[in-house]
Every structure is written in C-alpha cells, then in structure tokens.
Amino acid sequence: MGNLQIRMDELIRAVTIALDIVEHGLLGASANHGKRIGVLCAEMGRQFGMDDYAITSLVSSALLHDSALTEYILSERDRNDPAMRLHCEYGERNAQAMLPGRDIAGFVLYHHERADGCGPFGKKSGEYPLEAELIAIADMLDVSCHLQTIAPGDLPALRRRVADGAGEAYTKRATEAMLCALDASMLEKLRDENIGETVERTIPTWTAEIDDKCVFGLGGMTARIIDYKSEFTRRHSTQIANKAWLMGERCGYDAKHKTRLYLSAALHDLGKLAVPSEILEKPGKLTNEEFEIIKAHAGLTHDLLKDISGFDEVCAIASSHHEKLNGSGYPFRKDVEELSFDERLLACLDIYQAVSEARPYHPGRNHAETMPILNSMAENELIDGGIVADLDVVMEEYSGGDVPPPPGAVA
C-alpha cells in the first residue's frame, strides 16, 4: 500500500481557497463564501455538544459543500436540473472522497433541503441530518445576505429575518443555533479581512493516514474540480495523473512513490482555478497580459500547497510542471540541476497531454502526431530526452485514447 500521512485540515483549507476563487469567478458569488459557512457551522455544532471529531467532520463538509460547482455548471450546459440535485449528488461524492473514513452521509447531499420539504429531494425537517440542516441555514443566509458586509447596526434586522424563516426555510433547531451564533462578535469574524485567521482557529488539527483508495478519491475529486473549469480540459489532470501512475510503474517505483506522484499530478493545475474561463477557452493567440495570467497558475498551485504538512515533495512536483531544463520556464526558473526526476517527468506528461488533447487553438493529436513536438523540445534541451523516449514507448499503446486509471481508482 502507498499510505501517506496528510494534515487533512490544511489540505481542505487549500482546496477551499481554490473553490472560493471559482465560485466568485463563475457565479459572481462573494469571496470566502465556503469559509463563512464552515465557521458558522463550527459554532452551531458546538452548541449541540459536538466534540472535535464531529466538528471536524461537519466543518470539513461545510467547506467542501460547493466542491462540485465547476463539474455541475459544465454538465448543465447539456442537461436541465432546476432543482440542483446533481450539484448536491456530485458534492456528496466529492466530500466522501475527501474525508476518508468519516461518517458524513447526507451532510452535503441535503444541504439545499428546506424544513418545509421544498428542497431538491423533498426532505422535511427531521428527515435529513442535523449537519445538513446547519450547512443549509448558513449557506442560504450567506448567499442571500452577504454576511461579511452586515453592519453591527443591521444585526437586529438580520436576526429577525433568521427567526422568520424557522419551520419554512430553516429547521427550528438550526434556527435556534444560528440565532445563538449570530452576534456582533461573529459578524466581525466573518469579515473578509478576518476570515482566514478565523478558519485556522476553527478547524481542529486533523492528521490522517490515507491509503491508495483514498488518494485516488482525493486526486480524482480535485482533478474534477480543476478540469471542469473549461470544456477543453475535462480530462487533463485526470489523464496526467493516470499517466503518472503508469510511468511510475515503468520506473519501478514502490507503491508510496507512485501514490505521491499520482497525487502531485492530480493537483498540478490547482492554481488554474484562478484563471478566467474566457482566457482558458480563447481560440486565438493570447495577449502578453493574458499569457502572464496563465503563467501565474503554477505559482498559485505552489502557494496553495506549500503550507500543508508533509506535502513538500507533492508541492515541488506539482508546481514545477512548467519549468524547463535551461531555466527558461516558470514560476521559479529552475534548471536541470535543480529539477528532480519526478518534476521533469510531470513537465513532460503535462506537455504530452496538452499537445494531444483538443484545445481551442489546435485539434486533438494522436501519439504519432504528438511525439515530434516533444522530441523537438528535447533536442532543444527544454525537457528531458530520456523521459521523452520512455513516453514514446509507453504511450504508443494508448494513441488516440485515454489511459485507464490505476487499479482500484474510479474512471
């Protein structure tokens, strides 16, 4: 097994930052929405006597409640789902993958339910978990009121609004908990300038040893969040992760090494969530300014992953996928002496995938059409020629098709 020790609270906070960027960019939602939901749920959960373990499960689910946003929006281009059931179902799947071993059934699935049964699944008060009730009231209230903007003088009116929704929009016990939580001190904690520090104090430390199955779930979930930002990159991170596992096998890596490489590949474009979709999907040549925006994503991936305990190698591999052997790459301008073998491997895999998949500015290419481009870059000492030669051998079998996921992973 390739078990990894991960500080899950730190990882979830990093993913939440990326999710908030997406929600703001795609829907115009206020910044830090997910963080505010998490903070409010923690306070309400403690009113019900939840211990640190239960609070961690609740808050983590709250922070991830919109994790399926990019996938849902892209799916809905072709399918009508006015009740947002798919959004809830996708989000539940993602939370289950991200929170290994936790009993969180229904926490995210039912976060759009209403006490009167008018939600996506028609569940009434008492028919869905308390945790879902708490996420629901916090979510509805923040979306409708933008809690980070409420002035202290407007607090009484806000509290009346909460009370008026009891038994209809909100369950009675969730309403009572929210009224206890929602005071002047809480409003101050929810403001944008304070919310980051508030979240750090809110989530108890949580270190988990996760096995291959959990890594595959975690990697697949984050890859879907990233890839569904654009229709042209639907399989990008997922396919690079699958290819990374395959190349790790060719290199003779042990299970833990392959697991770390797979996770690095799945997370490599996390920073791309901050890139506007109109740039990702632009059919013509990018302007210099647009290219600089694109380039910034690798540095943001590094910034999102660098503070996760035990993630040093994952962060380095994931954020170096645009470096070049001659030091002309980005974001750190590393050269051949500074790049590890796995960093050079992921850089080659990223180029192979980007060149072979259809993009707005070029059609898809098969293996025979892709390799001359990589060979030319290797001849110019931009990427590792030995790795390119190995890629040529390994990937020829999959020309024109996807590489399947590792054993035990979901396609």
Secondary structure, DSSP 8 states (H G I E B T S, - for coil): ---EEEEHHHHHHHHHHHHHHHHHHHH---TTHHHHHHHHHHHHHHHTT--HHHHHHHHHHHHTTTTTHHHHHHHTTSS--TT-HHHHHHHHHHHHHHSTT---TTTTTTTT--TBS-STT--BTTSS-HHHHHHHHHHHHHHHH-GGG--GGGHHHHHHHHHHTBTTTB-HHHHHHHHHH-SHHHHHHHSHHHHHHHHHHHS---EEEE-HHHHHHHHHHHHHHHHTTSGGGTTHHHHHHHHHHHHHHHTT--HHHHHHHHHHHHHTTGGGGGS-HHHHT-SS---HHHHHHHHHHHHHHHHHHTTSTT-HHHHHHHHTTT--TBS--SSS--BTTT--HHHHHHHHHHHHHHHHS-BTTB----HHHHHHHHHHHHHTTSS-HHHHHHHHHHHGGGTTS-----TT---
